[in-house]
């Protein structure tokens, strides 16, 4: 079987296109195309010789920088059908690749329209009696018919066309200046110059031919070798020709003729009709090249399930070379519509925006891969990330200079497709560079964190010791209400050693993650085994985290078993010694753990320690969407009626300082015990916060008393602040010291 696969692979490589035929030929023929023959004189006429040379240099520089990025990506991965789309999607991910791929497809399809409209315009210049739109439609159909054959046949046809283009350029070089008496003077005022950047936008499609070769990636014998070599050679030859032609045009024809006569080259050439051969050949070959490329991008998009389901059929291929004939017919329809409603000067700027967007993202992809130093990115053609960054910035800058509104529309178009694809939650096996970016940012931030805890920036990063999350979901739900996508939530399960094997543990971890996602909770999951679960929980909390980024608050359910109470209390004490805040959740008897989520009682003991921690948590919970109607009640017990007002005023001042809205309930004892007051005052609460004493040698006895005290209450959270953080400073702004 392996021998058969190797044989087939070898056969495919032998039958593939080479550098000259598969990359250089379609690229150079697209570069030396309709813009050169029909609009280059117009460009020189409007911006002059120096301006034209500047436009050519700038446009070629952007293309060259992009080609460096293309070469880098192409020599790192096996480039299959789809060209630039394939490169971007395998680097930046399926959503980014899809957003650019769809834009690239329309750019390629509009390119076909550009060339066939240009061909029709040049024919009508010679034979005015013909209908330009009808001729454009007929030409488009013929181009599609040629593309429906094989890529090899189309490439062979382009060799003949290349000979014609070479003859036309040689004829132009050996031509002579135009006879000024042939230029008909017009009494109409000279047309206003459209401006440098508008002229740049019209010219830029002339240097976008590099995509013609890249889009043939699936038909190449050796894409890693052919794409860089063929692309660089085409850019170099194209730049040389485009720097020579303006010198000829500026010295042989007056400005008026350059602007008004699209076929001015015919009049200044040695053999005028050779220009017709060149322009017709160039426009047809460029149209064929784009008609070959666009359906292949469409095919790749369909195969990756990027397109809507009703367009999935466009991914079908026929024959040994997987020729996308169905996609070609679909593209033909898109092009025919464009040919019917548009002209050359309208299509060119739109194409410029599409291509600049694609080029910019290609540069971002290559630059980011190189900057991150991803071990998986190992191109044989290495380019410093700075060059890719310059290319990306240049693309964006030129887009803004050409037309800010059009740039915004183009970016919104790409962003809209990206969001649409993101919502579809497409899966891919190749991943994306996004993880590498997030890792780099995460590393930088973690390394900047210090051991000193800053009170102003404190937020809870809870770890929930949930055991079985499906049975103790209320613990995770509680943690999620005050984490509120701001802190880092971790869910941990400590199992008895030997109860599961490694595969079962991994399966349990994935099950917990899926369960949390279904419930809309984002968090990290850790599952481990230990001989003693209490000792294992302590070891987990002690070791879990990265650098200074560790869970600062442990959340767990209460232990009602007298048999394990001592171990449980010792575990709480160890958490306290590790400076981890502890929240023990006593589940109330109500079937709905948190009642109606309308009232939170906080039993006050001052801002320091437990009181400050409870106030922060109650405030964060009240900001959660599920608790948005909840009102916080601050409960405080005083010894007599005479002390009520003073305590009320003091508490109101504190609440004003900490900027938390709450209702103060000052309760005199009047001979009652605290337990009686607690039961009576909080029996209708949905959640109760109470502080716990600092663990000592009598903590087990104390905990038993507390359990008895709260056993008949609604859901109650026992809070133990252990961090060396002044929670009062977290609450009180611009305060160096906070008192009870």
Secondary structure as GFF3:
##gff-version 3
##sequence-region A 1 740
A	DSSP	alpha_helix	2	15	.	.	.	ID=ss1
A	DSSP	alpha_helix	19	19	.	.	.	ID=ss2
A	DSSP	pi_helix	20	24	.	.	.	ID=ss3
A	DSSP	alpha_helix	25	31	.	.	.	ID=ss4
A	DSSP	alpha_helix	34	38	.	.	.	ID=ss5
A	DSSP	alpha_helix	40	74	.	.	.	ID=ss6
A	DSSP	alpha_helix	84	92	.	.	.	ID=ss7
A	DSSP	alpha_helix	94	126	.	.	.	ID=ss8
A	DSSP	alpha_helix	132	147	.	.	.	ID=ss9
A	DSSP	alpha_helix	151	173	.	.	.	ID=ss10
A	DSSP	three_ten_helix	180	182	.	.	.	ID=ss11
A	DSSP	alpha_helix	196	204	.	.	.	ID=ss12
A	DSSP	three_ten_helix	205	207	.	.	.	ID=ss13
A	DSSP	alpha_helix	210	214	.	.	.	ID=ss14
A	DSSP	three_ten_helix	217	219	.	.	.	ID=ss15
A	DSSP	alpha_helix	223	252	.	.	.	ID=ss16
A	DSSP	alpha_helix	255	260	.	.	.	ID=ss17
A	DSSP	alpha_helix	264	268	.	.	.	ID=ss18
A	DSSP	alpha_helix	272	303	.	.	.	ID=ss19
A	DSSP	three_ten_helix	309	315	.	.	.	ID=ss20
A	DSSP	alpha_helix	325	341	.	.	.	ID=ss21
A	DSSP	alpha_helix	344	372	.	.	.	ID=ss22
A	DSSP	alpha_helix	385	402	.	.	.	ID=ss23
A	DSSP	alpha_helix	404	424	.	.	.	ID=ss24
A	DSSP	alpha_helix	434	448	.	.	.	ID=ss25
A	DSSP	three_ten_helix	455	457	.	.	.	ID=ss26
A	DSSP	beta_strand	462	465	.	.	.	ID=ss27
A	DSSP	alpha_helix	473	483	.	.	.	ID=ss28
A	DSSP	beta_strand	490	496	.	.	.	ID=ss29
A	DSSP	alpha_helix	502	518	.	.	.	ID=ss30
A	DSSP	beta_strand	524	530	.	.	.	ID=ss31
A	DSSP	alpha_helix	533	543	.	.	.	ID=ss32
A	DSSP	beta_strand	553	557	.	.	.	ID=ss33
A	DSSP	three_ten_helix	562	564	.	.	.	ID=ss34
A	DSSP	alpha_helix	565	577	.	.	.	ID=ss35
A	DSSP	beta_strand	581	586	.	.	.	ID=ss36
A	DSSP	beta_strand	599	603	.	.	.	ID=ss37
A	DSSP	alpha_helix	610	622	.	.	.	ID=ss38
A	DSSP	three_ten_helix	625	627	.	.	.	ID=ss39
A	DSSP	beta_strand	631	638	.	.	.	ID=ss40
A	DSSP	three_ten_helix	641	643	.	.	.	ID=ss41
A	DSSP	alpha_helix	644	658	.	.	.	ID=ss42
A	DSSP	beta_strand	663	668	.	.	.	ID=ss43
A	DSSP	alpha_helix	674	681	.	.	.	ID=ss44
A	DSSP	beta_strand	687	691	.	.	.	ID=ss45
A	DSSP	alpha_helix	699	710	.	.	.	ID=ss46
A	DSSP	beta_strand	716	720	.	.	.	ID=ss47
A	DSSP	alpha_helix	727	731	.	.	.	ID=ss48
###
